[in-house]
């Protein structure tokens, strides 16, 4: 039978209590985002919020440099993503990841977008590749366009 001194038990209790009260850091909040959330966050920032700075948190440094070159969301839409749209809604169309997400560090996500292009209803998609860096997912590549889904 194990016997502990009261001071040891008190120390152990305080250690557990203090570590449980630790405030989450910005990194730990970002780490909890799934590949789907990162993907939608990026497209939301570009197409809905029109905020390039907000979108840059979801991408790798080399893509951030390209986005810096274009400055504004409409230019990023046109030149980086090859698709200018307004009144956009987005959803995840497809994702290639194992069910338990434990053994995958690279993921391809297809984001379906619906909105107005040139004043007309338009449905399209964009495919991006994400890589897991530490505990967080980051967009490392915007894959070449496959074409229009339907109009």
N, C-alpha and C positions, 0 to 999 in steps of 0.2 A: 504494500500500500504506500502511495506517495504522500508525503507530508510536507506542506509548504508553510513557511513562516507568514504571518499576516502581512508583514511589510512587502514580501515578495508578491503576494496576491494583489495587494494594493498597487504596486508598481506595474504589474502586468495589466490590471484593469485600466489604469491611467494611460498606458501605452496604447492599448486598443482604442480607448475613448478618443484620445488625441488624434490618432491616425484616421479614425472614422470621420472626424470633423474637418479634415483638410479640404480646403476649397479647390474645386477643379480648375486647372490651368486652361489657357486658350488652346494649348496643344492637345490636352486630353479631350476637350470638347470637339475639336476637329477630328481627332482619332476615331470618334464614334460614328462618323459619317460613312455610310455604305457607298459602294461604287455608283449605285443608282442615285443617291442623294448628291454626290459630287457632280455627276453628269447633269442632273436637272438643275442644280445650283448654278453651274456654269452657264447653261443656256438661258436660265431665268435672268441672270445678271446681264447677259448680252441683249436678249430679245425683249424682255419685259421691263426690267429696271434701267436698261441702257447705261450700265455702269461698268466700264472696263476695269477700273480698280477693284471692284468687288469680284469680278470674274477671274482676275489674276490669282486669287488665293487658291483656285482649284487646278491650276496648270503648272507644268514644269517650267523652270527658268528660261529655257530656250523659246518656249511659246510666249512667255511673258514679254520677252524682248521684241518679238514680232508684234504683239499687241501694243506695246509702247510705241512702236513705229506708226501705227495707225491712229492712235489717240482716242478716237470716239467709237462708240458701239456700232453705228451704221457702217463705218469703214471696216470694222472687224467682221461684221456680218457679210459684207460684200467681198472683201479680199481674203480673209482667213477662212471663213466658212463657206463662201461662195453662194450665199443665199440671203437676200434681203427680204425681210417680211415684217408685217405689222400685225397687231392684235393676235399674237401667237399664244397658243396653248401647246403644252408639251407632255409627252408620256414616254415611258420606257417601252420600246417595241420588242427588244430582244437583248439578252445578256448571256454571255457564255462563261459561266462560273460554276464550280462544283457546288453541290447542295450545301455542304457544311462550311464552305469558304475558308477552310483551314489550309489547304494545300495549293492555293492559287495566289500568285503574286502579280499576274498579268491578266487583265480582263478586257474584253471588247464589248462595248455597249452601243446599241442602236437606239437613238432618240427620235421619236416620231413628232413632227411639228405640224400643226394646222394653223392657218391664218390667212392673211391677205398678202398677195404678191402682185404688185401692179394694180391694186384695186379689185382683184379677183380672188375667190377662194382657192387655196392651194394647200396640198398635203405633200409633205416631203420628209426625208429623214437624213440624219447625219450619223456617221459611225465614228466613235472615238475609242482610243485604247488608253487604259489606265494601268498604272503600276503601283503596287503597294510599297511605300517607303516608310519603314518603321511600322507604326500603327495606323498610318493614314494613307488614303488613296489620292493619287494625283494624275491628272490627264497628261499623257506624254506624247500623244499623237492624235491628230485629226485626220482620219483616213480619207482618201480621195472619194469624191462623190460618185455614187452608183446610179443616180438619176432620180427622176420624179416617180413617186408612187402612183398618184392619181390626181385628177384635177377636178 
